[in-house]
Amino acid sequence: MPHRRLRVAPQPAPKPAAIEPSGPVRDVQPYQAVSSLDEIHARPQQVPHKLDWNEATVPPSPRVIEAITAFLGNAHHLNWYPVLNSTNLIERLSAFTGVPHERMLITNGSDDALNTLCTTYLGVDDRVLVASPTYQHFLVFAATRGADIVHHYAPDPFEKDLDGLLDALARVRPRMLYLVNPNNPTGVIYEADEVAALLAAAPETLVVVDEAYSEFAGRSCVRLLQTYSNLVVTRTFSKAYGMAGLRIGYAMAPEPVIRDLRRVFNPKSVNVLAQIGAMAALEDQAWLRWYLEEVDDAKALYAEWFAARGIECRVTPANYIMVRFEQAPWVVRRLADLGVYVRDRSHVPRLNGFVRFSVGTVEQTHDVLARVGQVLEEMVPPTC
Ligand SMILES: Cc1ncc(COP(=O)(O)O)c(C=O)c1O
């Protein structure tokens, strides 16, 4: 039996607020977060492929589950606040990354790091240059501070544009530059020496490099922290480590920046299970390597499959691909009917027709492609 789309009942018009939000928040448009979780839960018989938020498609390393289970099974003290500032985890992460612990801040997801950066460094009308199109939620954090957001669009959204960014930096002279590297959703990636050129060209701009997907790309500009005082790198356990539900990420920056972030940061905001899980995840690098390889092989499979059908597929260095369809919104809806949840990016400036698929394991990808094939067959006009 064909699946029906779930319909959302019409909502009554919201009541006017008794008290207005403060200053710039009045003009902020909420981030349009659409989660497929409700649909997934409403169809327990169907094996879902949740490929819409670039999460890992498998649970994290078994060591994460073991460590959390062991904690919960013992005298766990969930009634106590967690280790302040995640100092235990900082020590492990510092050993792992080679970045001294004074240059690290562990946060409640990397979103929390981005928000803390905006709270600390941005005020009304401060200019922020954003290499767009990119991760949307950062814009909410910046807008909440009343910042003046200036987008820089490369002539081709899938190609890097170092000269264009350098020109924009010189023209806009922003207080902050936000660069997602590799970019979500286009996959554009700047090498460390190119990021260095941006840092050197604008010593008074805080350059925030969001490395949410750097494990997949196998590249990072962390080493530039040794040379540049205007660099911040943010990372997360949500993607390659498969821990999005636990909410844990981190920022690495020169010591004075971390000190300033700590002025506003709540030292107890990273929950105890996330801290324990992250420490266990770091210990299982074999699991990480396995998952990165699966994603790489699955990307190759997608590329080959779409190429054979003459469909444009942009493979990124991260854990997603961008695929162009004639009728993108329809394809996305039909795929959801079949339990494949992907993200329609076709309305984003310059990404007309593109749909983003998060990439998981090879086995999962075979199943996803079987369902994509079913949808494509429906698109073919009937022959007489
Ligand atoms: C570029 C980028 N940065 C940050 C995030 C948020 O990550 P976290 O789960 O660590 O808050 C995302 C999530 O999709 C992202 O794509």
The ligand as an SDF file (V2000), in Angstrom:
LIG
                    3D

 16 16  0  0  0  0  0  0  0  0999 V2000
   28.6270   23.5020    9.5510 C   0  0  0  0  0  0  0  0  0  0  0  0
   27.9320   23.0920   10.8020 C   0  0  0  0  0  0  0  0  0  0  0  0
   28.3290   23.6170   11.9600 N   0  0  0  0  0  0  0  0  0  0  0  0
   27.7420   23.2660   13.1150 C   0  0  0  0  0  0  0  0  0  0  0  0
   26.7040   22.3560   13.1300 C   0  0  0  0  0  0  0  0  0  0  0  0
   26.0590   22.0110   14.4300 C   0  0  0  0  0  0  0  0  0  0  0  0
   26.7650   20.9940   15.0510 O   0  0  0  0  0  0  0  0  0  0  0  0
   26.5320   20.5730   16.5500 P   0  0  0  0  0  0  0  0  0  0  0  0
   25.6600   19.3840   16.5320 O   0  0  0  0  0  0  0  0  0  0  0  0
   27.9170   20.2860   17.0560 O   0  0  0  0  0  0  0  0  0  0  0  0
   25.9130   21.7260   17.2920 O   0  0  0  0  0  0  0  0  0  0  0  0
   26.2480   21.7860   11.9420 C   0  0  0  0  0  0  0  0  0  0  0  0
   25.1350   20.8320   11.9340 C   0  0  0  0  0  0  0  0  0  0  0  0
   24.5830   20.4660   10.9470 O   0  0  0  0  0  0  0  0  0  0  0  0
   26.8900   22.1680   10.7410 C   0  0  0  0  0  0  0  0  0  0  0  0
   26.5130   21.6700    9.5630 O   0  0  0  0  0  0  0  0  0  0  0  0
  1  2  1  0
  2  3  1  0
  2 15  2  0
  3  4  2  0
  4  5  1  0
  5  6  1  0
  5 12  2  0
  6  7  1  0
  7  8  1  0
  8  9  2  0
  8 10  1  0
  8 11  1  0
 12 13  1  0
 12 15  1  0
 13 14  2  0
 15 16  1  0
M  END
$$$$
